[in-house]
Amino acid sequence: MAEELKKGLEGVVVADTRLSKVFGDIGKLIYVGYDIRDLAAHASFEEVVYLLWYGKLPTQPQLNQLQARLHAEAALHPSILQALKGYPTGAHPMAVLRTAVSQIGLNDPDAEDNSQDANYRKALSLTAKIPTIIAAWARIRAGKEPVAPRDDLGLAANFLWMLHGHEASQAEVNALNVYLVLLADHGMNASTFTSRVVTSTEGDMYSAVVAAIGSLKGPKHGGANEAAMRMFREVAEAPSVKEWFESEVKGKGRRIMGMGHRVYKAPDPRAAILKQHAQAICGTSEKCVLLGVAEELEALALADPYFVERSLYANVDYYSAIVLDAIGIETDMMTPMFAMSRIAGWSAHIIEQWNDNRLIRPRGNYVGPVDLAWVPLDERRDD
Amino acid sequence: MAEELKKGLEGVVVADTRLSKVFGDIGKLIYVGYDIRDLAAHASFEEVVYLLWYGKLPTQPQLNQLQARLHAEAALHPSILQALKGYPTGAHPMAVLRTAVSQIGLNDPDAEDNSQDANYRKALSLTAKIPTIIAAWARIRAGKEPVAPRDDLGLAANFLWMLHGHEASQAEVNALNVYLVLLADHGMNASTFTSRVVTSTEGDMYSAVVAAIGSLKGPKHGGANEAAMRMFREVAEAPSVKEWFESEVKGKGRRIMGMGHRVYKAPDPRAAILKQHAQAICGTSEKCVLLGVAEELEALALADPYFVERSLYANVDYYSAIVLDAIGIETDMMTPMFAMSRIAGWSAHIIEQWNDNRLIRPRGNYVGPVDLAWVPLDERRDD
């Protein structure tokens, strides 16, 4: 009896989780019971980190303690900074992040301790250090000295300080904080699933996070925001947005990057929130020439039967590209920003997997030859 | 309607493959149609690499070309050797391999080229360089200078040259070659599956291989040979093997490491072949005090109803530990040896996944709270 091939594992339920749930049919996302719209309106990224790790919102003393520990862990060991300075400046920023996180594991005395206590310590260290790595690499590859983290700023503000070397506006900090809140977890997405597969072998947290970074790096997963940004730039060069839409999308059948989602058949709730923040920042600056392009293109799609019938709405990547661009994130640094947020979800899923672990080992369906007789080397012919 | 939870994905068929098939009920393993027993008896590891990559055995000129290309790619860039010399000597060798492979990707101009041609080039480069990394790290952490690869030796002989700094005996080279042949692929095992999940996001080969290394590192996957070796040492300290078996296994219910397998319900064909090679090497040296322990323990299990009823036979890890120990591999270097072989299968699966790709994105079953109302920070109570 042939077993059914579940290519892509679409619809296959692989684990219980208490972390997040996507209601794709009504366009709703919750983290541990809280609507993402409430979290985006009220919560700091640090509160969301606490919620995902400990299953409840922190009290003020608990939040203070978390922030103090994040500050204490944010600096990079000199050997990591030294390594970053030696990498080729043209290297893919996600490959740099993958390598740096892997190397941090070599120096961590907790690396091979898979107890829950050690896993919480490693989750905290990674959540604190990933922003520092990203900001340092952005500066190093541009020939600038890295800027050390400060212990009087929240995670979003501190990142922008380390990136730019000056304090960001409150609107920029708010926009980045909301971005980090919105991207922190999303069910059993491919990078989170990758981290759980590695953990299922009783692999350590560094191995699981390094694997997740490599998975998020893929253009079909975390790379979609960069693709959307590049598309907006292309559209901006066209005679008009409408002309580009007619010629490229309707005429040539090109996909609009950042529209449609395997899980959402209703509008992605994260897109609307990011759009509001894009409008809030861009109203006070001239940085966002592409917001108008994105809005006009979205309106064309929303009025087109092809997009309406297929429920192809703007997803989180679409407006996150605009927000990140507006706060000074270079396009190829957008996927690392995704990792800066998603480390919260990855580490929470890793800890959850450890608490109820079973090796994830599916099967392949062999379709190759069978019963071939061995042929000695000198009797083989090239055919 | 609740969907069925497929924890561990046991029995779920995730992809078509032409690479290998495990016949668990009759204890048979084939690569691209060839019985592993024929390959172990006749083939070099390089022929198996060619078979997995190109779907057929190479002719002599094709094999010569592959070997020449492996020789040309075996040396490490000075920046990688420099990095290895800076790592803490106590770091886990698999974490070192994970970091070094990730860093190699930073310098490879092909890193972001996911064409089939580039993927074959990267597969070749990694297959050539992983032995060099492992041998270099074994020497560096012992305070010795790395030994450069030679271009007049096959992959197995060359590795032993780089590791020991002198040529190995023919029996040792044969044993390592057979080990590499036997471990090169094994259906949809956890690390191979990890590499396909990363590839499914259109992630690059370095990201996929780095993830696979982290997955193989886990004690439930590649770490099992080390666990078997440590157990043999413990048994050797006991008054007798029989006494240890009665007291630890029958008395305390401890598992025998390296016995039993999720897929095999008949003897693992690889175990018998490795046992023969262990006997061949150990007959001419005094290195293998533990072979006798392993054989006696296996005989006790084979005569015990508990093991017979549950089809718990020695698997590949059991005798590979003895073989690797006999050729001078330190116990914590045994999982890297597994990676040296499995890179052939990983890279072949990655190329196969690219040829018919679909994002691997399963679902989670949310069991957490729903509809929680937001509570402002100053109203939260610790409970």
Chai-1 contact restraints between the chains, C-beta under 6 A:
chainA,res_idxA,chainB,res_idxB,connection_type,confidence,min_distance_angstrom,max_distance_angstrom,comment,restraint_id
A,E3,B,V13,contact,1.0,0.0,6.0,A-B,restraint_1
A,L5,B,V13,contact,1.0,0.0,6.0,A-B,restraint_2
A,K6,B,V12,contact,1.0,0.0,6.0,A-B,restraint_3
A,K7,B,R358,contact,1.0,0.0,6.0,A-B,restraint_4
A,G8,B,R358,contact,1.0,0.0,6.0,A-B,restraint_5
A,G8,B,L359,contact,1.0,0.0,6.0,A-B,restraint_6
A,G8,B,I360,contact,1.0,0.0,6.0,A-B,restraint_7
A,L9,B,I360,contact,1.0,0.0,6.0,A-B,restraint_8
A,L9,B,P362,contact,1.0,0.0,6.0,A-B,restraint_9
A,V12,B,K6,contact,1.0,0.0,6.0,A-B,restraint_10
A,V12,B,P362,contact,1.0,0.0,6.0,A-B,restraint_11
A,V13,B,E3,contact,1.0,0.0,6.0,A-B,restraint_12
A,V13,B,L5,contact,1.0,0.0,6.0,A-B,restraint_13
A,V13,B,R363,contact,1.0,0.0,6.0,A-B,restraint_14
A,V13,B,N365,contact,1.0,0.0,6.0,A-B,restraint_15
A,V14,B,P362,contact,1.0,0.0,6.0,A-B,restraint_16
A,A15,B,G364,contact,1.0,0.0,6.0,A-B,restraint_17
A,D16,B,N365,contact,1.0,0.0,6.0,A-B,restraint_18
A,D16,B,V367,contact,1.0,0.0,6.0,A-B,restraint_19
A,T17,B,G364,contact,1.0,0.0,6.0,A-B,restraint_20
A,T17,B,Y366,contact,1.0,0.0,6.0,A-B,restraint_21
A,R18,B,V367,contact,1.0,0.0,6.0,A-B,restraint_22
A,R18,B,G368,contact,1.0,0.0,6.0,A-B,restraint_23
A,K21,B,Y366,contact,1.0,0.0,6.0,A-B,restraint_24
A,V32,B,G368,contact,1.0,0.0,6.0,A-B,restraint_25
A,G33,B,G368,contact,1.0,0.0,6.0,A-B,restraint_26
A,G33,B,P369,contact,1.0,0.0,6.0,A-B,restraint_27
A,G33,B,V370,contact,1.0,0.0,6.0,A-B,restraint_28
A,G33,B,L372,contact,1.0,0.0,6.0,A-B,restraint_29
A,Y34,B,L372,contact,1.0,0.0,6.0,A-B,restraint_30
A,D38,B,W374,contact,1.0,0.0,6.0,A-B,restraint_31
A,H42,B,W374,contact,1.0,0.0,6.0,A-B,restraint_32
A,L57,B,R380,contact,1.0,0.0,6.0,A-B,restraint_33
A,T59,B,R380,contact,1.0,0.0,6.0,A-B,restraint_34
A,T59,B,D382,contact,1.0,0.0,6.0,A-B,restraint_35
A,Q60,B,L377,contact,1.0,0.0,6.0,A-B,restraint_36
A,Y87,B,L106,contact,1.0,0.0,6.0,A-B,restraint_37
A,P88,B,L106,contact,1.0,0.0,6.0,A-B,restraint_38
A,A91,B,L106,contact,1.0,0.0,6.0,A-B,restraint_39
A,H92,B,E112,contact,1.0,0.0,6.0,A-B,restraint_40
A,A95,B,G105,contact,1.0,0.0,6.0,A-B,restraint_41
A,A95,B,L106,contact,1.0,0.0,6.0,A-B,restraint_42
A,R98,B,S102,contact,1.0,0.0,6.0,A-B,restraint_43
A,T99,B,S102,contact,1.0,0.0,6.0,A-B,restraint_44
A,T99,B,Q103,contact,1.0,0.0,6.0,A-B,restraint_45
A,S102,B,R98,contact,1.0,0.0,6.0,A-B,restraint_46
A,S102,B,T99,contact,1.0,0.0,6.0,A-B,restraint_47
A,S102,B,S102,contact,1.0,0.0,6.0,A-B,restraint_48
A,Q103,B,T99,contact,1.0,0.0,6.0,A-B,restraint_49
A,G105,B,A95,contact,1.0,0.0,6.0,A-B,restraint_50
A,L106,B,Y87,contact,1.0,0.0,6.0,A-B,restraint_51
A,L106,B,P88,contact,1.0,0.0,6.0,A-B,restraint_52
A,L106,B,A91,contact,1.0,0.0,6.0,A-B,restraint_53
A,L106,B,A95,contact,1.0,0.0,6.0,A-B,restraint_54
A,E112,B,H92,contact,1.0,0.0,6.0,A-B,restraint_55
A,G187,B,G364,contact,1.0,0.0,6.0,A-B,restraint_56
A,M188,B,P362,contact,1.0,0.0,6.0,A-B,restraint_57
A,M188,B,R363,contact,1.0,0.0,6.0,A-B,restraint_58
A,M188,B,G364,contact,1.0,0.0,6.0,A-B,restraint_59
A,A190,B,T201,contact,1.0,0.0,6.0,A-B,restraint_60
A,A190,B,R361,contact,1.0,0.0,6.0,A-B,restraint_61
A,T194,B,V197,contact,1.0,0.0,6.0,A-B,restraint_62
A,V197,B,T194,contact,1.0,0.0,6.0,A-B,restraint_63
A,V198,B,G214,contact,1.0,0.0,6.0,A-B,restraint_64
A,V198,B,S215,contact,1.0,0.0,6.0,A-B,restraint_65
A,T201,B,A190,contact,1.0,0.0,6.0,A-B,restraint_66
A,T201,B,S215,contact,1.0,0.0,6.0,A-B,restraint_67
A,T201,B,G218,contact,1.0,0.0,6.0,A-B,restraint_68
A,T201,B,K220,contact,1.0,0.0,6.0,A-B,restraint_69
A,T201,B,H221,contact,1.0,0.0,6.0,A-B,restraint_70
A,E202,B,G218,contact,1.0,0.0,6.0,A-B,restraint_71
A,E202,B,P219,contact,1.0,0.0,6.0,A-B,restraint_72
A,E202,B,K220,contact,1.0,0.0,6.0,A-B,restraint_73
A,G203,B,G214,contact,1.0,0.0,6.0,A-B,restraint_74
A,G203,B,S215,contact,1.0,0.0,6.0,A-B,restraint_75
A,G203,B,K217,contact,1.0,0.0,6.0,A-B,restraint_76
A,G203,B,G218,contact,1.0,0.0,6.0,A-B,restraint_77
A,S207,B,G214,contact,1.0,0.0,6.0,A-B,restraint_78
A,S207,B,K217,contact,1.0,0.0,6.0,A-B,restraint_79
A,V210,B,G214,contact,1.0,0.0,6.0,A-B,restraint_80
A,A211,B,A211,contact,1.0,0.0,6.0,A-B,restraint_81
A,A211,B,G214,contact,1.0,0.0,6.0,A-B,restraint_82
A,G214,B,V198,contact,1.0,0.0,6.0,A-B,restraint_83
A,G214,B,G203,contact,1.0,0.0,6.0,A-B,restraint_84
A,G214,B,S207,contact,1.0,0.0,6.0,A-B,restraint_85
A,G214,B,V210,contact,1.0,0.0,6.0,A-B,restraint_86
A,G214,B,A211,contact,1.0,0.0,6.0,A-B,restraint_87
A,S215,B,V198,contact,1.0,0.0,6.0,A-B,restraint_88
A,S215,B,T201,contact,1.0,0.0,6.0,A-B,restraint_89
A,S215,B,G203,contact,1.0,0.0,6.0,A-B,restraint_90
A,K217,B,G203,contact,1.0,0.0,6.0,A-B,restraint_91
A,K217,B,S207,contact,1.0,0.0,6.0,A-B,restraint_92
A,G218,B,T201,contact,1.0,0.0,6.0,A-B,restraint_93
A,G218,B,E202,contact,1.0,0.0,6.0,A-B,restraint_94
A,G218,B,G203,contact,1.0,0.0,6.0,A-B,restraint_95
A,P219,B,E202,contact,1.0,0.0,6.0,A-B,restraint_96
A,K220,B,T201,contact,1.0,0.0,6.0,A-B,restraint_97
A,K220,B,E202,contact,1.0,0.0,6.0,A-B,restraint_98
A,K220,B,L359,contact,1.0,0.0,6.0,A-B,restraint_99
A,H221,B,T201,contact,1.0,0.0,6.0,A-B,restraint_100
A,R358,B,K7,contact,1.0,0.0,6.0,A-B,restraint_101
A,R358,B,G8,contact,1.0,0.0,6.0,A-B,restraint_102
A,L359,B,G8,contact,1.0,0.0,6.0,A-B,restraint_103
A,L359,B,K220,contact,1.0,0.0,6.0,A-B,restraint_104
A,I360,B,G8,contact,1.0,0.0,6.0,A-B,restraint_105
A,I360,B,L9,contact,1.0,0.0,6.0,A-B,restraint_106
A,R361,B,A190,contact,1.0,0.0,6.0,A-B,restraint_107
A,P362,B,L9,contact,1.0,0.0,6.0,A-B,restraint_108
A,P362,B,V12,contact,1.0,0.0,6.0,A-B,restraint_109
A,P362,B,V14,contact,1.0,0.0,6.0,A-B,restraint_110
A,P362,B,M188,contact,1.0,0.0,6.0,A-B,restraint_111
A,R363,B,V13,contact,1.0,0.0,6.0,A-B,restraint_112
A,R363,B,M188,contact,1.0,0.0,6.0,A-B,restraint_113
A,G364,B,A15,contact,1.0,0.0,6.0,A-B,restraint_114
A,G364,B,T17,contact,1.0,0.0,6.0,A-B,restraint_115
A,G364,B,G187,contact,1.0,0.0,6.0,A-B,restraint_116
A,G364,B,M188,contact,1.0,0.0,6.0,A-B,restraint_117
A,N365,B,V13,contact,1.0,0.0,6.0,A-B,restraint_118
A,N365,B,D16,contact,1.0,0.0,6.0,A-B,restraint_119
A,Y366,B,T17,contact,1.0,0.0,6.0,A-B,restraint_120
A,Y366,B,K21,contact,1.0,0.0,6.0,A-B,restraint_121
A,V367,B,D16,contact,1.0,0.0,6.0,A-B,restraint_122
A,V367,B,R18,contact,1.0,0.0,6.0,A-B,restraint_123
A,G368,B,R18,contact,1.0,0.0,6.0,A-B,restraint_124
A,G368,B,V32,contact,1.0,0.0,6.0,A-B,restraint_125
A,G368,B,G33,contact,1.0,0.0,6.0,A-B,restraint_126
A,P369,B,G33,contact,1.0,0.0,6.0,A-B,restraint_127
A,V370,B,G33,contact,1.0,0.0,6.0,A-B,restraint_128
A,L372,B,G33,contact,1.0,0.0,6.0,A-B,restraint_129
A,L372,B,Y34,contact,1.0,0.0,6.0,A-B,restraint_130
A,W374,B,D38,contact,1.0,0.0,6.0,A-B,restraint_131
A,W374,B,H42,contact,1.0,0.0,6.0,A-B,restraint_132
A,L377,B,Q60,contact,1.0,0.0,6.0,A-B,restraint_133
A,R380,B,L57,contact,1.0,0.0,6.0,A-B,restraint_134
A,R380,B,T59,contact,1.0,0.0,6.0,A-B,restraint_135
A,D382,B,T59,contact,1.0,0.0,6.0,A-B,restraint_136
